[in-house]
Amino acid sequence: MSRRRPPRPWVGPVTPVDPADLLGPRGLTEDVLRGDERDGEAAHAPARFYWSLLTAERKARIESVVEARLQSVTVVLDRLLDPHNTAAVLRTAEGLGLARVHLVAHQAADGLAHRRVTQDAHKWLDVETHASGALAARRLRESGFAVWAGHLDRAARLYSELPADRPMALVFGNEHEGPSPETLAACTGTFRIPMAGFTQSFNVSVAAGIALAHLATARRRLLGRPGDLPEEARVQLRDRFTLLAAKLARRMKPRP
């Protein structure tokens, strides 16, 4: 009979994020991220209480991650077949500091991606689901986003040439079919990632990592700052991260 392993200690850095690196939150164990977070006004009071108990280094870490969150760069995953691909993109998006991702399930029964792959990244993100890729693209364009779909066609622009002067969303479609014709028609245009080898395309999670990393860097350079959340959203996100830190502290309490 196997013995239950104790929670792993805090091993992540406690220094603020270097804006040149813009790394996502590190060091939180799987145990601390289990369970639902409290939402709404009821969460503010306990968050303020636990915030007062955090060390200066931990506060600086949370603040720097919140300051690096981007809401003007996002990704749409349209009917991906492999949940590990979905998981990998969610993990990459969170690590790059994106605030929200958009999902279109391949089947109604599809859940969020495999936990061991995401490392619970979806709990650090706002995940919005849509009935179709076309609907997601239309809603994003209505809210001011330029929506570009990864697709091999003659009109596709190089990913490195996509303009970052406005909010941007990248769409990645089904691994075998790509984005649906309806989704492509609803997008601003298409983009491609050049290939220097014999293979025709990158794995979707790799392609998303390449394109999103470039776009997030370009967007931050244009903004002149790490993130773009408004003040109210930053306060709410800080509360959310503070409560997760409090869960970690409770789970690390020595046993009698």
N, C-alpha and C positions, 0 to 999 in steps of 0.2 A: 504494500500500500504506500503510495507516494505521499510525502509530506508537503503541505502547502508552503510555498516559498514566501518569505516576508517581503513586503514592498521594497523596491529598490530605492536607495538613497538619492537625494537630489544631486545630480552630477552635472547639470548644465551650468553655464557661466552666469554670474550674477552682475556682470558689468553691463552698462547700457549698450544698445546696438550701435555699431559703427555705421553711419549712414552710407559709407562706401561699400559695405557688405550687405546690409539690409537682410539679415537672416531672420527667419521666423522664430517663434518661441521654442526653446529647447529645454530638455531636462525633466519634463513632466512624465510621470509613469502612466501606464495604462490604468492602474488602479484608481488614480485620482480623477480620471476623466469619465469614470462610470457614473451613470445616473443622469437625471435631467437637471439642467440649470433652472434657476428661478427667474422668471421674466417679470417685466412690469415694475411698477412703483414699489411693490413689496420687496423687491430685491435690493433697493438702494440703501435701506437702513443697515442690514447685515453687511453689505459691501463696505459701507463707510466704517463700520466697526472693525471688520477684519483688516481694512486698509491701514487703520491706525496701529495694528499689531505687526505689520510687515517691517522688515529691515529696510534701511535706506537703499541698499543695493537692489533688493527685490522690487521695490517701488520704481526705481530707475529703469529696471529691466522691463517691467510692464508698461511704463509710460513710453519708452522708446519703441516698443513693438506697436503700441496703439498709434503713435505718431507716424509710423511707416505704413499704415494700412491704406490701400488704394481702392476707392470705389469706382474710379473712372476707367479701370481695366478689368475685364471679366472674360469668362469663357463659357461656351455653351457646348455640352456634350449631347449629341443627338443620336440616341438609340444605339449606344455602344453595346456590343455583344458580351465582351469579357469584363466581368466586374473588377478584375485586377487592373485593367486599363483605366476604368473609371476611378478606382482608388488611387492609382498612381498620379493621375492628373489632379485630383483633389489635394493630394499631399504636396504636389509641386506648386499648385496655386496658393496654398496656405503658406508654404515656405517662401514664396516670392512676395508675400504681403498682400495678396488680393483679399478683398473683403467679402465678395459674393461670387458664387458660381451658379450655373443654370443647368439643370438636368432634364433630359427627355428619356424616360425609361423605354427599353426595348420591348419589355413585356410588363403588363400591369403588376405582376407579382415581384418584379425586380425591386430589391431594396437598395440601401446605400451600400457602398463598396466594402470589400473584405477588410475587416478591422485591423488585422495584422499588417496589411499593406498601407492603409491610411494612417496608422498610428494615431487614430482618432482625430485626424486633421479636420474631418467634417464638423467636429464640435467647435472648432475655432472659426469656422466659416459660416456665413449665411448661405444655405443651400435652397434655391428656389426651383421648384419643379414645374414643368409645362407639359401640355398635352401633345405638342408637336414642335419640331424645330422651327417650322414656319411661324407658328404663333410666338415662340420665344423671340425670333428675329424681329417680328413686327412690333412687339411690345418694347424691345430694347430701342429700336429706331424711333418709336414714338416718344421715348424718354430722353432722346438726344444722342444715342450711341450710333456710331458707324459700325456696321456689322459685316465682318469679312469671313467667308467660309474657306477652309482649306480644301482645295479642289484643283485637279490637274486639267486645265483647259488653256486655250491660247490666250485668253484675256487675263489670266491670273497674274497678279503682281507679285514680285518678290516680297517675302515677308519683311525683309529689311527696308523696303521702300514704302511700307504702309505709313500714312501720316499719323502722327501722335498729337495733333493739335486739337483734338476733341476726344470725348470718351469713346473707348474702343471695346468691341467684343469680338472674339475669335470663335468660330464655330468649327467643331470637329465631328464628323459624321461616323456612321457605322463602319467598322473595320473593313468590310467587304464591299459595301455599296457606296460609301461616302454619304454626304448630305443628300437628302431627297431633292428631286426637282422643285418641289414646292418650297423647300427651305432655301434653295439657291435663288429662286425668284424673289424671295422676301429679303435677301441680303443686299448690302451696298455693293458688294463685288466679291471676287475670289482672290486667294493668294496661294503661293506655292513656296516650298523650301527646296532649293536646288540640291541635286544629288551628284556626288563626285564618283560614286562607285557603280557597280552593276545592278544593285537592287533598285527597284523603281520608287520605293517610298520608305519612310521611316515608320516604325511602330507609332501608333497614334499618341501614346503617352510621351514618347521621345519628341515627336513633332510638336506637341503642345508645350513641352518644356523649352525647346529651342525658341519657338515663336513668342511665347509669353514672357520669357526672360528678356528677350530683346525689347519687346513692347513696353514692359514695365520700366526698364531702364530708360527708354526714350521718353516715356511719359513723365517720369520723375525729373529728368533733365529739363524738360520743357516747363514743368511746374516750378522748378527751383527748390523743391522740398521733398522729403521722403514720402509723405502721404497727403491725402486730400479729404479726410473725413471732417464734416462740420463739428463744431464744439459739442453739441448734444450727443451726436453719435459716438464721439470719443469718450465722453463720460459714461455712456451706457456700456461701451466695450471694456472700459477700464473696470467697471463693476463686475462684468462677466468674468474677466481674467482674475480679478481679486478673489471671487468666490471659488474659482478652481484652485487657486493657490492655497486658500483656506482648507479645502478638502485634502490637499496634499499634506498640509501640516498636521491635520487630525490623524491621517493614516500613518504618519511617521512617529506618532506618540509612542514612547517605549511601553512595552507590555509589562504588567506587574509580575 
